[in-house]
């Protein structure tokens, strides 16, 4: 498998699911690290940071198609309008 096949896979629906799963896994791991640090050292900053990353992880879990740039459609999928 070369790099072009991998990038082609990422552009397909199973590849998109893989990308969304990796995003969710990243946010869950960061949330776990911040919460465990908050358990050791009770500071206000860590409390709000754990709350923020927890909300991002919940957003990715409940609505995996959302993004921070307004849910723009993929330019190569059916139904997308060319600029």
C-alpha atoms as an extended CHARMM CRD file, in Angstrom:
* protein
*
        83  EXT
         1         1  UNK       CA              0.0000000000        0.0000000000        0.0000000000  PROA      1               0.0000000000
         2         2  UNK       CA              1.5470000000        3.3000000000       -1.0200000000  PROA      2               0.0000000000
         3         3  UNK       CA              0.7730000000        6.7970000000        0.2660000000  PROA      3               0.0000000000
         4         4  UNK       CA             -1.6350000000        7.5430000000       -2.5950000000  PROA      4               0.0000000000
         5         5  UNK       CA             -3.7850000000        4.5350000000       -1.7340000000  PROA      5               0.0000000000
         6         6  UNK       CA             -3.8570000000        5.6220000000        1.8980000000  PROA      6               0.0000000000
         7         7  UNK       CA             -4.9610000000        9.1610000000        1.0170000000  PROA      7               0.0000000000
         8         8  UNK       CA             -7.5620000000        7.7710000000       -1.3780000000  PROA      8               0.0000000000
         9         9  UNK       CA             -8.8660000000        5.5890000000        1.4680000000  PROA      9               0.0000000000
        10        10  UNK       CA             -9.1460000000        8.6590000000        3.7130000000  PROA      10              0.0000000000
        11        11  UNK       CA            -11.3730000000       10.2910000000        1.0760000000  PROA      11              0.0000000000
        12        12  UNK       CA            -13.8710000000        7.4100000000        1.0890000000  PROA      12              0.0000000000
        13        13  UNK       CA            -16.7110000000        6.9840000000        3.6310000000  PROA      13              0.0000000000
        14        14  UNK       CA            -14.8400000000        4.2600000000        5.6140000000  PROA      14              0.0000000000
        15        15  UNK       CA            -11.8010000000        6.5510000000        5.6960000000  PROA      15              0.0000000000
        16        16  UNK       CA            -13.9580000000        9.4060000000        6.9310000000  PROA      16              0.0000000000
        17        17  UNK       CA            -15.2380000000        7.1470000000        9.7110000000  PROA      17              0.0000000000
        18        18  UNK       CA            -11.6320000000        6.3040000000       10.5810000000  PROA      18              0.0000000000
        19        19  UNK       CA            -10.7170000000        9.9970000000       10.7760000000  PROA      19              0.0000000000
        20        20  UNK       CA            -13.7150000000       10.7280000000       13.0080000000  PROA      20              0.0000000000
        21        21  UNK       CA            -12.8190000000        7.8190000000       15.2960000000  PROA      21              0.0000000000
        22        22  UNK       CA             -9.2290000000        9.0500000000       15.6500000000  PROA      22              0.0000000000
        23        23  UNK       CA            -10.5240000000       12.5560000000       16.4910000000  PROA      23              0.0000000000
        24        24  UNK       CA            -12.8290000000       11.1260000000       19.1530000000  PROA      24              0.0000000000
        25        25  UNK       CA            -10.0500000000        8.9530000000       20.5670000000  PROA      25              0.0000000000
        26        26  UNK       CA             -7.7230000000       11.9610000000       20.7410000000  PROA      26              0.0000000000
        27        27  UNK       CA            -10.2530000000       14.1070000000       22.6170000000  PROA      27              0.0000000000
        28        28  UNK       CA            -11.0940000000       11.2790000000       25.0300000000  PROA      28              0.0000000000
        29        29  UNK       CA             -7.4180000000       10.6460000000       25.8170000000  PROA      29              0.0000000000
        30        30  UNK       CA             -6.6770000000       14.3400000000       26.3560000000  PROA      30              0.0000000000
        31        31  UNK       CA             -9.7590000000       14.6410000000       28.5710000000  PROA      31              0.0000000000
        32        32  UNK       CA             -8.6010000000       11.6400000000       30.6120000000  PROA      32              0.0000000000
        33        33  UNK       CA             -5.1240000000       13.1320000000       31.0420000000  PROA      33              0.0000000000
        34        34  UNK       CA             -6.4780000000       16.5220000000       32.1650000000  PROA      34              0.0000000000
        35        35  UNK       CA             -9.0170000000       14.9510000000       34.5510000000  PROA      35              0.0000000000
        36        36  UNK       CA             -6.3740000000       12.7140000000       36.1240000000  PROA      36              0.0000000000
        37        37  UNK       CA             -4.0950000000       15.7160000000       36.5720000000  PROA      37              0.0000000000
        38        38  UNK       CA             -7.0200000000       17.6170000000       38.1300000000  PROA      38              0.0000000000
        39        39  UNK       CA             -7.4750000000       14.7510000000       40.5990000000  PROA      39              0.0000000000
        40        40  UNK       CA             -3.8810000000       15.2010000000       41.7810000000  PROA      40              0.0000000000
        41        41  UNK       CA             -3.7600000000       18.9930000000       41.7770000000  PROA      41              0.0000000000
        42        42  UNK       CA             -7.0740000000       20.7750000000       42.3150000000  PROA      42              0.0000000000
        43        43  UNK       CA             -6.8060000000       24.0470000000       40.4070000000  PROA      43              0.0000000000
        44        44  UNK       CA             -9.4970000000       26.1180000000       38.7540000000  PROA      44              0.0000000000
        45        45  UNK       CA             -7.6730000000       26.0940000000       35.3990000000  PROA      45              0.0000000000
        46        46  UNK       CA             -7.5660000000       22.2940000000       35.2420000000  PROA      46              0.0000000000
        47        47  UNK       CA            -11.2280000000       22.1040000000       36.1960000000  PROA      47              0.0000000000
        48        48  UNK       CA            -12.2790000000       24.3230000000       33.3030000000  PROA      48              0.0000000000
        49        49  UNK       CA             -9.8200000000       22.6850000000       30.9190000000  PROA      49              0.0000000000
        50        50  UNK       CA            -11.2080000000       19.2360000000       31.7190000000  PROA      50              0.0000000000
        51        51  UNK       CA            -14.7390000000       20.5590000000       31.2660000000  PROA      51              0.0000000000
        52        52  UNK       CA            -13.8280000000       22.0690000000       27.8800000000  PROA      52              0.0000000000
        53        53  UNK       CA            -12.1420000000       18.9360000000       26.5390000000  PROA      53              0.0000000000
        54        54  UNK       CA            -14.9580000000       16.8160000000       27.9180000000  PROA      54              0.0000000000
        55        55  UNK       CA            -17.4870000000       18.9030000000       26.0020000000  PROA      55              0.0000000000
        56        56  UNK       CA            -15.4320000000       18.5940000000       22.8120000000  PROA      56              0.0000000000
        57        57  UNK       CA            -15.2980000000       14.8180000000       23.2660000000  PROA      57              0.0000000000
        58        58  UNK       CA            -19.0590000000       14.6910000000       23.8550000000  PROA      58              0.0000000000
        59        59  UNK       CA            -19.6320000000       16.7980000000       20.7360000000  PROA      59              0.0000000000
        60        60  UNK       CA            -17.5580000000       14.3930000000       18.6440000000  PROA      60              0.0000000000
        61        61  UNK       CA            -19.3650000000       11.4140000000       20.1660000000  PROA      61              0.0000000000
        62        62  UNK       CA            -22.9040000000       12.7160000000       19.7230000000  PROA      62              0.0000000000
        63        63  UNK       CA            -22.4600000000       14.5320000000       16.4120000000  PROA      63              0.0000000000
        64        64  UNK       CA            -19.3890000000       13.1090000000       14.6420000000  PROA      64              0.0000000000
        65        65  UNK       CA            -19.9910000000       15.0640000000       11.4180000000  PROA      65              0.0000000000
        66        66  UNK       CA            -19.5670000000       18.4400000000       13.0770000000  PROA      66              0.0000000000
        67        67  UNK       CA            -16.4850000000       20.5310000000       12.5780000000  PROA      67              0.0000000000
        68        68  UNK       CA            -15.2940000000       23.9230000000       13.7100000000  PROA      68              0.0000000000
        69        69  UNK       CA            -15.5940000000       25.5260000000       10.2680000000  PROA      69              0.0000000000
        70        70  UNK       CA            -19.3440000000       25.3770000000        9.7300000000  PROA      70              0.0000000000
        71        71  UNK       CA            -19.8560000000       21.8320000000        8.3880000000  PROA      71              0.0000000000
        72        72  UNK       CA            -18.8430000000       22.5930000000        4.8250000000  PROA      72              0.0000000000
        73        73  UNK       CA            -19.6070000000       19.6770000000        2.4930000000  PROA      73              0.0000000000
        74        74  UNK       CA            -16.7600000000       17.7040000000        1.0380000000  PROA      74              0.0000000000
        75        75  UNK       CA            -15.9360000000       19.1080000000       -2.4300000000  PROA      75              0.0000000000
        76        76  UNK       CA            -15.7370000000       15.6870000000       -4.1310000000  PROA      76              0.0000000000
        77        77  UNK       CA            -18.9190000000       14.0990000000       -2.8110000000  PROA      77              0.0000000000
        78        78  UNK       CA            -22.1690000000       13.9030000000       -4.7310000000  PROA      78              0.0000000000
        79        79  UNK       CA            -24.3340000000       16.9800000000       -4.3380000000  PROA      79              0.0000000000
        80        80  UNK       CA            -21.4910000000       19.3810000000       -3.6230000000  PROA      80              0.0000000000
        81        81  UNK       CA            -21.6430000000       22.5980000000       -5.5930000000  PROA      81              0.0000000000
        82        82  UNK       CA            -18.4590000000       23.7680000000       -7.3120000000  PROA      82              0.0000000000
        83        83  UNK       CA            -17.2660000000       27.2390000000       -6.2880000000  PROA      83              0.0000000000
